[in-house]
Amino acid sequence: MRSPVYARAAVAASEKAVAGSVPLRGRRYLPNLGDRIFGLVLLVISVGVIALLFGITWKIVDGARLAYDTFGLGFVTGREWDPVRNTFGALDLIYGTAVTSFFALLFAVPLSIAIALFLTELAPQAVRDVVGALIEMLAAIPSVVLGLWGILVLGPFIHSTLGPDIQRVFGWLPLFEGEPQASSMFTASVILTIMVVPIIASITRELLSNVPSDLKDGALALGTTRWEMLRGVVLPYVRGGIVAAVVLGFGRAIGEAIAVTQVIGGQLGIHTSLFRPGDTLASRIAAQYQGASTNLQVSSLVYLAAILLVISLIINIGAQLIVGRFEYAKSGGT
C-alpha cells in the first residue's frame, strides 16, 4: 500500500506537469498562426496569378476586337498584310510559326535527350560538371545576342557552306529547293534549336538523374545491355516529364520574337523550301507594333497575339493530357 508521503509527491508532480503544459499550449498557438499567415499569403499569390492571367487574356481580346469585327475569323485564313490598304491576314504567319517551331523541335528533341543521356549515364563526373554548366550558360544568353550571331556568322555560313552541302545530298526534297539564303526559315529554325536545346536537355537530365537506381540495377541484373536498359526502363519511366520539357521548349520556340526577327527575313509566303525567307506571329508583332500607323493595324497585331495565345493553350492542354496518360500507365492504371 502506498504511503501518504508518496501520494503527496505524486500529486505535486502532476500539478507541476499541468502547470507546465499551459505555456506549451500558448507556444503552440504561434506556429498555428504562422501556418495560417503562410497559407493566406500562398492563397493571395495563387489568386493573383490567376487574376493576372485573366487580365492579360482580357486585354488581348479587347485589343483584338476591332480587327475581329472587321475581318472576323477570316483573318486566320487571310494571306495579305498591307498596312496601306488596311488589309491584314495571319495564315502566312501561322505557317511560318508552325514550320520554324516544328523543325526546331525536330532538331532539338533528339539532341537534347542524347545530351542528357550522355551526361547522366556515360560521361565522367568532371565532364558532367563542365558540359552541364556550359549548357545552362547557353540558356542564359540573351536572344538578341543569338540573333546577332545568326546575322554575322550562322546566316553567311548557311548561305555559302552548309546550305550547298545540304542541297548536294537532299536537294531532291522540296524542303531544300532554291538557292540557300542567309535570312531564311532554316536559319530561324537553327537559332530556335540553339535556344530550345538547353531547356529540354537540362530538364531531361534532372529527370534521368532521379530515376531509382533499383530499376536500372534490376534491368542490368536480368541480362539487358546498357542501351536496352535505357530504352526499355529509363526512358519509359521519365517519358511524361520529357513531354512536359518538350512543351516548355515549344513555348520558347513559338514565342521567340527578337532572334527570329533578325534572321528570318520578314517576308510573307507559304513555301515548301526552308531556304526561303518567311515570318512568324511573334516576329511580326515585334517588328511592327511600335511603328503601326493605324488603329486597325495595331488591333491586327494584337489579334496575332490572341492566335498565339490560343495555340499555346491548345498545346499545353494536349501536353497535360499526354502526361496524365503516361502517369496513369506508369501507375498501373490505378
BAKE-103803 format. One record per residue (C-alpha): z, y, x; residue number from 1. Coordinates in steps of 0.02 Angstrom, whole numbers, plus 50000, padded with zeros to 5 digits. Example, Ala and Ser with C-alpha at 12.3 -4.5 7.8 and 13.67 -1.06 7.14 Angstrom:
residues 2
50390:49775:50615:1
50357:49947:50684:2
//
This chain:
residues 334
50000:50000:50000:1
49953:50172:50064:2
50090:50290:50121:3
50115:50464:50045:4
50077:50541:50215:5
49910:50452:50224:6
49869:50504:50047:7
49908:50686:50083:8
49797:50680:50240:9
49653:50607:50138:10
49670:50743:50006:11
49671:50879:50140:12
49515:50806:50222:13
49423:50801:50056:14
49470:50982:50019:15
49402:51036:50188:16
49241:50943:50155:17
49222:51027:49986:18
49260:51197:50061:19
49135:51169:50200:20
48999:51121:50078:21
48997:51291:49996:22
48919:51383:50144:23
48792:51242:50159:24
48734:51275:49982:25
48722:51459:50023:26
48621:51423:50180:27
48509:51304:50084:28
48453:51447:49971:29
48367:51540:50114:30
48241:51403:50156:31
48201:51386:49971:32
48172:51573:49960:33
48062:51565:50116:34
47961:51423:50041:35
47936:51522:49882:36
47880:51676:49977:37
47762:51572:50084:38
47689:51488:49930:39
47667:51657:49846:40
47576:51725:49999:41
47460:51575:50002:42
47427:51595:49816:43
47383:51779:49839:44
47266:51736:49983:45
47181:51598:49884:46
47157:51709:49731:47
47097:51848:49846:48
46964:51737:49924:49
46904:51681:49753:50
46902:51860:49691:51
46805:51914:49846:52
46676:51777:49816:53
46654:51829:49635:54
46646:52012:49688:55
46507:51977:49813:56
46412:51874:49687:57
46429:52008:49553:58
46371:52145:49671:59
46218:52044:49723:60
46174:52002:49543:61
46198:52182:49490:62
46093:52246:49635:63
45951:52125:49594:64
45948:52170:49409:65
45808:52299:49424:66
45694:52177:49516:67
45737:52039:49394:68
45699:52150:49244:69
45533:52197:49324:70
45470:52030:49390:71
45582:51901:49307:72
45580:51725:49380:73
45400:51759:49431:74
45474:51846:49582:75
45516:51674:49653:76
45335:51615:49643:77
45255:51781:49688:78
45170:51793:49858:79
45132:51978:49878:80
45250:52100:49963:81
45178:52275:49951:82
45302:52421:49951:83
45159:52544:49922:84
45113:52469:49754:85
45291:52410:49715:86
45236:52228:49704:87
45355:52100:49775:88
45368:51911:49782:89
45476:51787:49876:90
45378:51624:49888:91
45313:51650:50065:92
45487:51699:50124:93
45566:51547:50041:94
45435:51439:50126:95
45471:51517:50296:96
45658:51493:50272:97
45637:51311:50222:98
45518:51269:50365:99
45617:51351:50505:100
45784:51282:50442:101
45714:51107:50417:102
45638:51095:50591:103
45793:51173:50668:104
45899:51035:50591:105
45767:50905:50634:106
45784:50953:50818:107
45970:50991:50817:108
46049:50845:50725:109
45994:50702:50841:110
46026:50810:50994:111
46200:50859:50933:112
46251:50681:50891:113
46187:50621:51060:114
46288:50756:51149:115
46445:50712:51051:116
46425:50526:51086:117
46396:50557:51271:118
46549:50669:51287:119
46666:50552:51192:120
46607:50381:51249:121
46511:50390:51414:122
46547:50547:51513:123
46689:50555:51642:124
46834:50668:51599:125
46778:50805:51719:126
46605:50808:51643:127
46677:50810:51467:128
46780:50965:51504:129
46638:51061:51587:130
46500:51016:51464:131
46614:51038:51313:132
46664:51211:51371:133
46482:51259:51401:134
46433:51203:51226:135
46572:51305:51149:136
46519:51455:51254:137
46341:51434:51189:138
46406:51454:51012:139
46486:51620:51062:140
46326:51701:51125:141
46277:51844:51007:142
46122:51810:50906:143
46038:51971:50963:144
46053:51911:51143:145
45971:51746:51098:146
45835:51841:51007:147
45804:51950:51158:148
45796:51795:51268:149
45671:51724:51143:150
45561:51878:51162:151
45568:51886:51352:152
45575:51702:51402:153
45552:51575:51263:154
45405:51657:51174:155
45297:51677:51330:156
45343:51501:51386:157
45287:51428:51219:158
45128:51532:51222:159
45074:51486:51398:160
45153:51317:51438:161
45245:51220:51302:162
45125:51258:51159:163
44967:51200:51251:164
45059:51043:51311:165
45111:51002:51133:166
44934:51030:51072:167
44863:50910:51201:168
44974:50772:51133:169
44998:50816:50949:170
44851:50934:50918:171
44781:50815:50788:172
44928:50857:50675:173
44912:51006:50556:174
45083:51065:50616:175
45012:51114:50785:176
44842:51185:50741:177
44782:51351:50810:178
44824:51446:50967:179
45010:51449:51008:180
45085:51621:50987:181
45241:51694:51066:182
45307:51753:50897:183
45293:51608:50777:184
45390:51494:50663:185
45400:51367:50804:186
45487:51494:50916:187
45607:51538:50774:188
45644:51353:50746:189
45686:51329:50930:190
45801:51481:50928:191
45888:51416:50773:192
45906:51246:50855:193
45996:51325:51001:194
46112:51414:50880:195
46147:51261:50772:196
46175:51130:50908:197
46346:51195:50965:198
46414:51195:50787:199
46361:51017:50745:200
46399:50948:50918:201
46575:51021:50925:202
46624:50959:50753:203
46547:50787:50782:204
46637:50774:50948:205
46804:50806:50863:206
46764:50678:50729:207
46718:50545:50857:208
46875:50582:50958:209
46983:50546:50806:210
46910:50375:50767:211
47052:50248:50779:212
47042:50151:50942:213
47089:49991:50849:214
46922:49995:50758:215
46824:50012:50919:216
46927:49884:51014:217
46913:49762:50870:218
46724:49778:50865:219
46711:49752:51053:220
46828:49603:51042:221
46711:49522:50916:222
46574:49524:51047:223
46474:49679:51000:224
46396:49787:51133:225
46450:49969:51153:226
46292:50029:51064:227
46320:49906:50920:228
46500:49963:50907:229
46446:50146:50899:230
46306:50113:50775:231
46398:49992:50662:232
46578:50054:50667:233
46600:50229:50738:234
46454:50322:50658:235
46482:50249:50482:236
46666:50295:50496:237
46626:50480:50527:238
46463:50500:50431:239
46545:50604:50294:240
46609:50727:50422:241
46439:50731:50508:242
46358:50777:50342:243
46481:50921:50324:244
46441:50977:50502:245
46255:50973:50464:246
46285:51080:50310:247
46377:51209:50415:248
46232:51208:50537:249
46109:51228:50394:250
46207:51377:50329:251
46194:51457:50501:252
46007:51421:50506:253
45957:51491:50337:254
46071:51642:50353:255
46023:51696:50528:256
45931:51861:50524:257
45930:51959:50688:258
45872:51825:50809:259
45741:51761:50687:260
45677:51936:50654:261
45648:51960:50840:262
45542:51804:50866:263
45460:51750:50702:264
45325:51884:50689:265
45368:51957:50518:266
45205:51907:50431:267
45187:51832:50258:268
45087:51675:50229:269
45104:51490:50193:270
45033:51400:50343:271
45048:51219:50394:272
45044:51264:50578:273
45209:51307:50662:274
45116:51410:50791:275
45077:51545:50661:276
45192:51694:50627:277
45298:51694:50470:278
45454:51768:50394:279
45616:51714:50310:280
45728:51780:50173:281
45866:51839:50291:282
45742:51911:50415:283
45652:52015:50283:284
45818:52083:50218:285
45874:52133:50393:286
45707:52210:50439:287
45675:52315:50283:288
45837:52354:50192:289
45881:52511:50290:290
45703:52578:50278:291
45671:52535:50095:292
45582:52680:50011:293
45607:52643:49826:294
45745:52576:49716:295
45633:52431:49665:296
45610:52380:49846:297
45797:52387:49876:298
45827:52283:49720:299
45694:52159:49775:300
45781:52138:49943:301
45945:52106:49852:302
45851:51982:49743:303
45807:51891:49905:304
45992:51886:49946:305
46028:51811:49775:306
45899:51675:49806:307
45978:51641:49975:308
46149:51629:49891:309
46084:51505:49762:310
46004:51397:49897:311
46167:51393:49995:312
46265:51349:49838:313
46148:51205:49795:314
46154:51136:49972:315
46344:51145:49979:316
46365:51059:49810:317
46245:50923:49864:318
46339:50901:50028:319
46505:50888:49937:320
46433:50750:49826:321
46367:50656:49978:322
46531:50672:50073:323
46628:50617:49920:324
46517:50464:49902:325
46540:50418:50084:326
46729:50438:50070:327
46729:50333:49912:328
46631:50195:50000:329
46745:50204:50154:330
46900:50183:50046:331
46827:50025:49970:332
46791:50103:49801:333
46972:50133:49758:334
//
